[in-house]
Amino acid sequence: MLALGAGAVRSESLDRTPLGAVDPHPMPPEVIARLYEFDAFQQAAIDRTAALSNSDVQNVAALRAEAALQRDQALVELQHRAGKAEISRPAAGERADVLAAMDSAEGPAFVRSFYAAQLAQYEMTVSVLERYLQSSDIDDVKNFAAAQLPRLRAELEDTRAALAEK
């Protein structure tokens, strides 16, 4: 499971944007929180694929969960340097809703819902990183976001292609 810093403090930047609205200038705690939420989604998604006979989906989920664990370890260090972040309850609730929708599907419908859920998470995460890099203010977070972005963009494109095939 993901390691969140004990006693994490909720950032004001997470509270200033209404749910569902896009903050044009995310702050470092929002970037860190989005990456934590993305990693939590990837970890939860792998559990949903365990009973599948589709090894391609299982492999994708396993690779992305492993990348999430590695990123999470780096995020813990980054968080110590840049400040605490907390995953908001609405985001965790939305993740649970998306994953529950995947659970209700079977066979090809599950594969499509898996990739659709992945696509939404990638788009949201890439968007936050791109917007942050346009107005970044903390070098550690800027460098981390810039290093993550190429891989996340590539996985986003792979996800789009996989969903289009399904």
Contacts in CASP RR format, 6 or more apart in sequence:
PFRMAT RR
TARGET T0000
AUTHOR 0000-0000-0000
METHOD contacts of the structure
MODEL  1
MLALGAGAVRSESLDRTPLGAVDPHPMPPEVIARLYEFDAFQQAAIDRTA
ALSNSDVQNVAALRAEAALQRDQALVELQHRAGKAEISRPAAGERADVLA
AMDSAEGPAFVRSFYAAQLAQYEMTVSVLERYLQSSDIDDVKNFAAAQLP
RLRAELEDTRAALAEK
1 43 0 8 1.000
2 36 0 8 1.000
2 39 0 8 1.000
2 40 0 8 1.000
2 43 0 8 1.000
2 68 0 8 1.000
2 72 0 8 1.000
3 72 0 8 1.000
3 73 0 8 1.000
3 76 0 8 1.000
4 36 0 8 1.000
4 86 0 8 1.000
4 87 0 8 1.000
5 76 0 8 1.000
5 79 0 8 1.000
5 84 0 8 1.000
7 84 0 8 1.000
8 84 0 8 1.000
8 85 0 8 1.000
8 86 0 8 1.000
9 83 0 8 1.000
9 84 0 8 1.000
9 86 0 8 1.000
10 86 0 8 1.000
10 88 0 8 1.000
11 27 0 8 1.000
11 29 0 8 1.000
11 30 0 8 1.000
11 33 0 8 1.000
11 84 0 8 1.000
11 85 0 8 1.000
11 86 0 8 1.000
13 23 0 8 1.000
13 26 0 8 1.000
13 27 0 8 1.000
13 29 0 8 1.000
13 30 0 8 1.000
14 29 0 8 1.000
14 30 0 8 1.000
14 33 0 8 1.000
14 85 0 8 1.000
14 86 0 8 1.000
14 88 0 8 1.000
16 23 0 8 1.000
17 23 0 8 1.000
19 90 0 8 1.000
22 127 0 8 1.000
22 131 0 8 1.000
23 30 0 8 1.000
23 131 0 8 1.000
24 131 0 8 1.000
25 131 0 8 1.000
25 132 0 8 1.000
25 134 0 8 1.000
25 135 0 8 1.000
26 34 0 8 1.000
26 128 0 8 1.000
26 131 0 8 1.000
26 132 0 8 1.000
27 132 0 8 1.000
28 82 0 8 1.000
28 83 0 8 1.000
28 85 0 8 1.000
28 132 0 8 1.000
28 137 0 8 1.000
28 138 0 8 1.000
28 141 0 8 1.000
29 82 0 8 1.000
29 83 0 8 1.000
29 84 0 8 1.000
29 85 0 8 1.000
30 85 0 8 1.000
30 128 0 8 1.000
30 132 0 8 1.000
31 128 0 8 1.000
31 129 0 8 1.000
31 132 0 8 1.000
31 141 0 8 1.000
31 145 0 8 1.000
32 75 0 8 1.000
32 78 0 8 1.000
32 79 0 8 1.000
32 82 0 8 1.000
32 83 0 8 1.000
32 85 0 8 1.000
32 141 0 8 1.000
33 85 0 8 1.000
33 86 0 8 1.000
33 87 0 8 1.000
33 88 0 8 1.000
33 91 0 8 1.000
34 124 0 8 1.000
34 125 0 8 1.000
34 128 0 8 1.000
34 129 0 8 1.000
35 71 0 8 1.000
35 75 0 8 1.000
35 125 0 8 1.000
35 148 0 8 1.000
36 72 0 8 1.000
36 75 0 8 1.000
36 85 0 8 1.000
36 87 0 8 1.000
37 87 0 8 1.000
37 91 0 8 1.000
37 92 0 8 1.000
37 95 0 8 1.000
38 68 0 8 1.000
38 121 0 8 1.000
38 122 0 8 1.000
38 124 0 8 1.000
38 125 0 8 1.000
39 68 0 8 1.000
39 69 0 8 1.000
39 71 0 8 1.000
39 72 0 8 1.000
39 75 0 8 1.000
40 68 0 8 1.000
40 87 0 8 1.000
40 92 0 8 1.000
40 95 0 8 1.000
41 95 0 8 1.000
41 98 0 8 1.000
41 99 0 8 1.000
41 117 0 8 1.000
41 121 0 8 1.000
42 61 0 8 1.000
42 64 0 8 1.000
42 65 0 8 1.000
42 67 0 8 1.000
42 68 0 8 1.000
42 121 0 8 1.000
43 65 0 8 1.000
43 68 0 8 1.000
43 69 0 8 1.000
44 95 0 8 1.000
44 99 0 8 1.000
45 61 0 8 1.000
45 64 0 8 1.000
45 65 0 8 1.000
45 99 0 8 1.000
45 102 0 8 1.000
45 114 0 8 1.000
45 117 0 8 1.000
45 118 0 8 1.000
46 61 0 8 1.000
46 62 0 8 1.000
46 64 0 8 1.000
46 65 0 8 1.000
48 61 0 8 1.000
48 99 0 8 1.000
48 102 0 8 1.000
48 103 0 8 1.000
48 114 0 8 1.000
49 57 0 8 1.000
49 58 0 8 1.000
49 61 0 8 1.000
49 114 0 8 1.000
50 58 0 8 1.000
52 58 0 8 1.000
52 107 0 8 1.000
52 110 0 8 1.000
54 107 0 8 1.000
54 110 0 8 1.000
54 111 0 8 1.000
57 110 0 8 1.000
57 111 0 8 1.000
57 114 0 8 1.000
60 118 0 8 1.000
60 162 0 8 1.000
61 114 0 8 1.000
64 118 0 8 1.000
64 155 0 8 1.000
67 151 0 8 1.000
71 148 0 8 1.000
74 144 0 8 1.000
75 144 0 8 1.000
78 140 0 8 1.000
78 141 0 8 1.000
78 144 0 8 1.000
79 85 0 8 1.000
81 140 0 8 1.000
82 138 0 8 1.000
82 140 0 8 1.000
82 141 0 8 1.000
98 117 0 8 1.000
98 120 0 8 1.000
98 121 0 8 1.000
99 117 0 8 1.000
101 113 0 8 1.000
101 117 0 8 1.000
102 110 0 8 1.000
102 113 0 8 1.000
102 114 0 8 1.000
102 117 0 8 1.000
105 112 0 8 1.000
105 113 0 8 1.000
108 166 0 8 1.000
111 166 0 8 1.000
112 163 0 8 1.000
112 166 0 8 1.000
115 159 0 8 1.000
115 162 0 8 1.000
115 163 0 8 1.000
115 166 0 8 1.000
116 163 0 8 1.000
118 159 0 8 1.000
118 163 0 8 1.000
119 156 0 8 1.000
119 159 0 8 1.000
119 160 0 8 1.000
119 163 0 8 1.000
122 152 0 8 1.000
122 155 0 8 1.000
122 156 0 8 1.000
122 159 0 8 1.000
123 156 0 8 1.000
125 152 0 8 1.000
126 149 0 8 1.000
126 152 0 8 1.000
126 153 0 8 1.000
126 156 0 8 1.000
129 145 0 8 1.000
129 148 0 8 1.000
129 149 0 8 1.000
129 152 0 8 1.000
130 149 0 8 1.000
132 141 0 8 1.000
132 142 0 8 1.000
132 145 0 8 1.000
133 142 0 8 1.000
133 145 0 8 1.000
133 146 0 8 1.000
133 149 0 8 1.000
136 142 0 8 1.000
136 145 0 8 1.000
END
